[in-house]
Amino acid sequence: MRVLGRNRKDNRGLSLIELIVVIAIMGVLVGVLSPMFIKYVDRSRKSKDVYTAAQIAKAVNIAFVEHPEVYEAFCD
């Protein structure tokens, strides 16, 4: 029983060296993963822009179909 009590008192958490090692590992992971994350963000922005352009094209086509006189004036 005394051994268990002694272990609980000695267990104070992470030492400074362990904390530095954990921070270093996190830094390496961030350094490796951040370029991939930036690629995914760029791809999502591009796909959002393509979707927006397609919606604008649809709206213009619908407007020309509903108002052919505007289309004729636009083409002249």
SULPE-V138204 format. One record per residue. N is the residue number from 1. PSI is psi in whole degrees, 0 to 359 (* if undefined). Layout:
N_PSI ; N_PSI
//
This chain:
1_324 ; 2_328 ; 3_317 ; 4_318 ; 5_322 ; 6_322 ; 7_321 ; 8_324 ; 9_327 ; 10_340 ; 11_94 ; 12_359 ; 13_206 ; 14_142 ; 15_171 ; 16_321 ; 17_316 ; 18_320 ; 19_319 ; 20_320 ; 21_317 ; 22_317 ; 23_322 ; 24_317 ; 25_318 ; 26_321 ; 27_319 ; 28_316 ; 29_318 ; 30_320 ; 31_326 ; 32_320 ; 33_338 ; 34_320 ; 35_323 ; 36_322 ; 37_320 ; 38_322 ; 39_316 ; 40_322 ; 41_317 ; 42_318 ; 43_319 ; 44_323 ; 45_318 ; 46_317 ; 47_327 ; 48_319 ; 49_319 ; 50_318 ; 51_317 ; 52_318 ; 53_322 ; 54_321 ; 55_321 ; 56_317 ; 57_318 ; 58_317 ; 59_320 ; 60_317 ; 61_317 ; 62_319 ; 63_320 ; 64_325 ; 65_319 ; 66_333 ; 67_82 ; 68_334 ; 69_328 ; 70_321 ; 71_318 ; 72_321 ; 73_327 ; 74_323 ; 75_339 ; 76_*
//
